[in-house]
């Protein structure tokens, strides 16, 4: 009788643990990188994040924070363990599907690897929930590059591109894994948090604090996370067809920046007409910080600007550059960082079109200068479609020159159709350089466009510029 009971128990246990479809389970660790051509250890394999929910309690001036990241993901293999990207975060506890999990933190090439081992293996194609409680200090020197930008008022803004979201929260830090987000940012009363997406509510919190809730319903790569807590104020408006505009400026400089942020609606309308595609999200805004940041960054739905840009008479060109990224890079996101020219090339190109129409600089003048410089850059930093690193001239102006060449080759109407089809087909998704080339060939119906783009994106020498036989290269 004991033998029969034991056998029945064994069968019942097998039924509970056997994977779906009756196939045997062979759980294995998820990889500690996605194999990106430029950064092989960025991101992690074995799962796909569907939603991030970040609760972040920040103390200004001291920069202490306590946080909880809740992740809903789907396993893409049978997992015995999986990794998240972190950098200088102190982990307090982790649960997977509500059960305590074990973890360890090891070194990574851009930060640290958090390896999580759930109490039970995770099945392929099954959703699972992870909760990571942690704390830290924003002034801690990270293993990799910093993602924090410090304001003189004791607040901060995040500038997470390309792999610095892990200095704020555990994430799968690669653009190929996009997810929806919710944020719950807590700060002392009198301080104003901001985040991607829409502000959905405010509520009291212990210790004379408030929690501000935000929701981003369109998928976003972690590197586009834009959170902040500062002495800042919201300014509101409406864009084309009712797009909600909300901007953030230093609270004592509202009237200085109000006329500038109010230009955004016109810039949106211009880009929608130029691209032939509606703005891909339901809200947008610019965040102008007091100090502590000197660049400009296309955080999704909330572009970040240092104040120095607005001391230049051509500041609107930079605003259009970052706004263009909401289509190219934020909505249509590269599958790998080697495809980053698809972000920066269109942003530079359409900002140049804007600058030309505003009388700042003729586009032919800008493209000629870039063309002459690009030939040498191809040999040192790689061609636009195969860069050896990020942030170079090749993926910015060099990629814009390549797009200009395509327009010269196929004509304005065909060029506009190629770009419109690209944005429409890959809206809120990921795509590759090969996808871009395939799209151009399909839209034009011209197989020679494939060879043309291959030369412009991958050759180590500049191809001749259509329509400008006199253009040469800088010796």
DRENNUMI-194722 format. One line per field, with one value per residue (C-alpha): y, z, x. Coordinates in steps of 0.05 Angstrom, whole numbers, plus 5000, padded with zeros to 4 digits. Example, Ala and Ser with C-alpha at 12.3 -4.5 7.8 and 13.67 -1.06 7.14 Angstrom:
BEGIN
north: [4910; 4979]
up: [5156; 5143]
east: [5246; 5273]
END
This chain:
BEGIN
north: [5000; 5048; 5032; 5049; 5115; 5133; 5119; 5160; 5217; 5214; 5217; 5277; 5313; 5300; 5327; 5392; 5402; 5377; 5434; 5452; 5410; 5348; 5364; 5350; 5409; 5425; 5490; 5529; 5598; 5655; 5688; 5749; 5788; 5791; 5789; 5861; 5872; 5933; 5912; 5836; 5836; 5888; 5861; 5790; 5729; 5678; 5725; 5784; 5840; 5861; 5913; 5951; 5982; 6026; 6055; 6104; 6143; 6198; 6244; 6308; 6336; 6271; 6231; 6170; 6128; 6066; 6031; 5970; 5946; 5899; 5864; 5823; 5781; 5720; 5665; 5649; 5585; 5540; 5581; 5557; 5628; 5695; 5760; 5833; 5892; 5934; 5982; 6002; 5983; 5949; 5891; 5878; 5821; 5788; 5747; 5709; 5693; 5713; 5663; 5685; 5677; 5675; 5722; 5743; 5804; 5795; 5841; 5862; 5900; 5961; 5953; 5892; 5828; 5809; 5734; 5712; 5639; 5628; 5575; 5535; 5536; 5579; 5548; 5571; 5614; 5625; 5694; 5707; 5764; 5790; 5839; 5870; 5914; 5955; 6020; 6063; 6133; 6171; 6199; 6130; 6123; 6069; 6013; 6039; 6109; 6150; 6157; 6210; 6284; 6327; 6394; 6450; 6449; 6379; 6343; 6300; 6281; 6215; 6211; 6135; 6127; 6080; 6031; 6072; 6056; 6003; 6058; 6072; 6003; 5930; 5924; 5885; 5941; 5933; 5970; 5904; 5891; 5945; 5945; 5989; 6026; 6055; 6100; 6119; 6173; 6196; 6260; 6311; 6361; 6421; 6379; 6360; 6291; 6277; 6214; 6188; 6184; 6216; 6239; 6197; 6220; 6247; 6220; 6231; 6189; 6181; 6232; 6295; 6266; 6257; 6201; 6220; 6166; 6162; 6114; 6101; 6055; 6052; 6006; 6038; 6015; 6025; 6073; 6123; 6126; 6199; 6208; 6268; 6303; 6378; 6446; 6449; 6469; 6439; 6481; 6453; 6460; 6424; 6400; 6378; 6336; 6344; 6316; 6332; 6376; 6381; 6413; 6421; 6482; 6509; 6535; 6606; 6610; 6595; 6661; 6656; 6588; 6592; 6623; 6571; 6510; 6539; 6530; 6455; 6451; 6483; 6437; 6377; 6401; 6413; 6344; 6309; 6345; 6332; 6258; 6244; 6206; 6228; 6236; 6165; 6178; 6212; 6263; 6302; 6354; 6384; 6385; 6443; 6435; 6490; 6463; 6398; 6376; 6406; 6359; 6342; 6274; 6242; 6210; 6180; 6232; 6280; 6305; 6330; 6395; 6432; 6507; 6525; 6507; 6564; 6616; 6602; 6634; 6566; 6528; 6505; 6462; 6421; 6418; 6389; 6340; 6310; 6313; 6274; 6219; 6206; 6175; 6151; 6115; 6118; 6090; 6054; 6029; 5996; 5921; 5931; 5990; 5980; 6002; 6069; 6108; 6097; 6140; 6195; 6200; 6220; 6267; 6304; 6303; 6330; 6382; 6404; 6410; 6453; 6496; 6506; 6528; 6575; 6607; 6583; 6542; 6514; 6438; 6430; 6469; 6425; 6360; 6380; 6394; 6329; 6290; 6317; 6297; 6229; 6195; 6196; 6179; 6116; 6089; 6106; 6096; 6053; 6070; 6094; 6025; 5990; 6037; 6014; 6054; 6101; 6177; 6187; 6232; 6172; 6155; 6228; 6272; 6213; 6177; 6242; 6248; 6177; 6195; 6258; 6215; 6169; 6229; 6253; 6184; 6169; 6238; 6274; 6239; 6169; 6187; 6213; 6148; 6105; 6142; 6142; 6067; 6055; 6092; 6060; 5988; 5987; 6033; 6016; 5959; 5943; 5940; 5930; 5963; 5905; 5920; 5992; 5971; 5920; 5974; 6022; 5969; 5949; 6020; 6043; 5978; 5987; 5931; 5976; 6015; 5956; 5962; 6038; 6035; 5980; 6024; 6085; 6048; 5998; 6021; 6048; 6101; 6153; 6135; 6192; 6239; 6238; 6307; 6335; 6307; 6364; 6342; 6314; 6293; 6331; 6311]
up: [5000; 5017; 4949; 4913; 4951; 4937; 4863; 4860; 4895; 4846; 4787; 4819; 4830; 4758; 4733; 4773; 4750; 4678; 4628; 4580; 4518; 4552; 4535; 4587; 4626; 4623; 4661; 4649; 4668; 4623; 4588; 4619; 4554; 4489; 4444; 4420; 4367; 4404; 4476; 4481; 4556; 4556; 4572; 4590; 4556; 4574; 4584; 4556; 4602; 4593; 4647; 4698; 4760; 4798; 4868; 4884; 4949; 4943; 4996; 4965; 4984; 5017; 4954; 4995; 4963; 4979; 4922; 4897; 4825; 4805; 4738; 4698; 4647; 4602; 4600; 4531; 4556; 4617; 4669; 4729; 4741; 4705; 4707; 4716; 4705; 4766; 4786; 4858; 4885; 4953; 4946; 5007; 4983; 4920; 4907; 4844; 4838; 4911; 4937; 4966; 4916; 4926; 4889; 4880; 4850; 4805; 4761; 4692; 4637; 4641; 4712; 4753; 4741; 4790; 4784; 4812; 4828; 4839; 4889; 4830; 4757; 4709; 4649; 4578; 4552; 4622; 4653; 4720; 4770; 4803; 4861; 4881; 4942; 4946; 4970; 4955; 4948; 4882; 4899; 4901; 4846; 4799; 4769; 4699; 4676; 4719; 4701; 4754; 4739; 4802; 4809; 4854; 4891; 4916; 4865; 4804; 4734; 4699; 4636; 4626; 4554; 4534; 4593; 4657; 4676; 4721; 4767; 4786; 4783; 4764; 4690; 4627; 4600; 4525; 4474; 4444; 4507; 4510; 4561; 4589; 4654; 4716; 4765; 4837; 4857; 4929; 4954; 5010; 5000; 4962; 4914; 4845; 4814; 4739; 4697; 4627; 4608; 4642; 4714; 4739; 4811; 4875; 4945; 5014; 5041; 5111; 5136; 5104; 5035; 4972; 4921; 4848; 4801; 4727; 4672; 4604; 4563; 4502; 4507; 4524; 4527; 4596; 4568; 4554; 4626; 4648; 4722; 4765; 4831; 4832; 4851; 4785; 4758; 4706; 4647; 4605; 4535; 4476; 4412; 4346; 4350; 4426; 4444; 4517; 4528; 4596; 4608; 4668; 4682; 4745; 4790; 4793; 4718; 4692; 4655; 4624; 4593; 4581; 4511; 4493; 4514; 4480; 4413; 4421; 4392; 4327; 4323; 4332; 4277; 4230; 4242; 4233; 4166; 4145; 4164; 4144; 4209; 4273; 4337; 4365; 4438; 4476; 4512; 4502; 4537; 4547; 4613; 4622; 4684; 4724; 4720; 4727; 4656; 4592; 4537; 4506; 4509; 4480; 4542; 4517; 4519; 4561; 4527; 4574; 4561; 4596; 4601; 4556; 4493; 4502; 4502; 4428; 4375; 4340; 4401; 4365; 4319; 4380; 4404; 4336; 4338; 4404; 4383; 4320; 4364; 4392; 4324; 4307; 4367; 4418; 4378; 4326; 4367; 4341; 4354; 4370; 4386; 4320; 4287; 4325; 4260; 4251; 4314; 4302; 4226; 4220; 4280; 4249; 4179; 4198; 4245; 4185; 4143; 4199; 4203; 4128; 4128; 4187; 4152; 4201; 4152; 4083; 4085; 4024; 4061; 4123; 4083; 4040; 4101; 4133; 4069; 4064; 4135; 4134; 4087; 4139; 4196; 4161; 4165; 4239; 4271; 4220; 4169; 4193; 4191; 4226; 4278; 4326; 4383; 4401; 4399; 4338; 4278; 4234; 4266; 4272; 4214; 4173; 4177; 4159; 4098; 4079; 4084; 4043; 3990; 3989; 3978; 3922; 3890; 3893; 3897; 3951; 3942; 3944; 4002; 4042; 4026; 4050; 4116; 4127; 4114; 4161; 4219; 4206; 4199; 4260; 4306; 4379; 4358; 4344; 4276; 4244; 4189; 4143; 4158; 4136; 4071; 4057; 4070; 4021; 3967; 3976; 3977; 3916; 3878; 3858; 3874; 3860; 3924; 3964; 3932; 3939; 4014; 4026; 3998; 4038; 4104; 4102; 4055; 4083; 4029; 4011; 3950; 3900; 3922; 3872; 3843; 3869; 3827; 3852; 3924; 3948; 4012; 4060; 4047]
east: [5000; 5057; 5088; 5023; 5016; 5088; 5079; 5015; 5051; 5108; 5059; 5024; 5090; 5111; 5045; 5056; 5128; 5126; 5132; 5076; 5062; 5090; 5162; 5217; 5242; 5316; 5323; 5387; 5413; 5393; 5452; 5485; 5482; 5443; 5504; 5500; 5554; 5581; 5566; 5558; 5545; 5489; 5421; 5404; 5376; 5322; 5263; 5225; 5202; 5130; 5122; 5165; 5134; 5184; 5171; 5227; 5231; 5284; 5313; 5339; 5408; 5431; 5413; 5392; 5337; 5297; 5261; 5224; 5223; 5167; 5176; 5127; 5165; 5156; 5208; 5236; 5269; 5265; 5302; 5341; 5365; 5365; 5403; 5384; 5430; 5447; 5503; 5518; 5449; 5444; 5395; 5350; 5305; 5280; 5218; 5198; 5124; 5117; 5168; 5236; 5293; 5368; 5414; 5486; 5519; 5579; 5621; 5598; 5634; 5587; 5562; 5543; 5504; 5449; 5437; 5370; 5354; 5280; 5255; 5229; 5252; 5212; 5179; 5188; 5131; 5104; 5097; 5130; 5134; 5197; 5201; 5268; 5272; 5336; 5367; 5427; 5455; 5456; 5525; 5556; 5608; 5582; 5623; 5606; 5588; 5541; 5467; 5453; 5456; 5461; 5425; 5449; 5382; 5397; 5354; 5371; 5352; 5366; 5407; 5409; 5431; 5462; 5465; 5457; 5385; 5417; 5443; 5370; 5337; 5347; 5329; 5343; 5385; 5384; 5341; 5316; 5274; 5221; 5164; 5109; 5124; 5092; 5129; 5114; 5163; 5162; 5195; 5186; 5129; 5154; 5194; 5167; 5180; 5173; 5175; 5159; 5086; 5026; 5019; 4960; 4956; 4987; 4978; 5005; 5062; 5092; 5141; 5112; 5123; 5081; 5080; 5070; 5044; 5060; 5040; 5072; 5028; 5074; 5134; 5201; 5273; 5305; 5357; 5301; 5278; 5270; 5258; 5275; 5261; 5276; 5250; 5214; 5146; 5099; 5076; 5019; 4993; 4961; 4993; 4963; 4899; 4898; 4967; 4978; 5039; 5072; 5139; 5184; 5226; 5261; 5206; 5236; 5246; 5176; 5167; 5236; 5223; 5148; 5155; 5207; 5167; 5105; 5142; 5136; 5066; 5088; 5149; 5104; 5058; 5117; 5146; 5079; 5070; 5142; 5141; 5069; 5061; 5026; 5066; 5070; 5053; 4997; 5040; 5104; 5145; 5213; 5249; 5297; 5340; 5372; 5443; 5482; 5470; 5496; 5472; 5404; 5372; 5310; 5280; 5215; 5158; 5201; 5265; 5319; 5358; 5413; 5401; 5460; 5423; 5374; 5428; 5437; 5392; 5387; 5362; 5299; 5342; 5364; 5291; 5271; 5329; 5305; 5232; 5249; 5278; 5208; 5194; 5264; 5294; 5237; 5179; 5221; 5279; 5342; 5350; 5424; 5468; 5504; 5439; 5442; 5450; 5375; 5365; 5415; 5415; 5342; 5347; 5406; 5374; 5306; 5336; 5378; 5315; 5284; 5347; 5346; 5273; 5285; 5345; 5397; 5438; 5427; 5422; 5468; 5521; 5516; 5514; 5573; 5617; 5596; 5608; 5678; 5694; 5659; 5708; 5764; 5717; 5694; 5765; 5777; 5708; 5672; 5619; 5550; 5519; 5577; 5607; 5660; 5629; 5573; 5571; 5614; 5607; 5593; 5526; 5504; 5523; 5550; 5483; 5447; 5491; 5472; 5398; 5410; 5444; 5383; 5338; 5383; 5381; 5306; 5275; 5237; 5170; 5199; 5243; 5183; 5146; 5205; 5209; 5134; 5129; 5187; 5155; 5087; 5110; 5156; 5116; 5131; 5177; 5250; 5283; 5351; 5391; 5373; 5299; 5311; 5343; 5288; 5236; 5269; 5273; 5200; 5173; 5213; 5206; 5278; 5327; 5386; 5370; 5396; 5465; 5463; 5448; 5498; 5552; 5531; 5522; 5579; 5635; 5701; 5702; 5650; 5609; 5597; 5542; 5484; 5471; 5537; 5594; 5638; 5636; 5701; 5734; 5778; 5851]
END
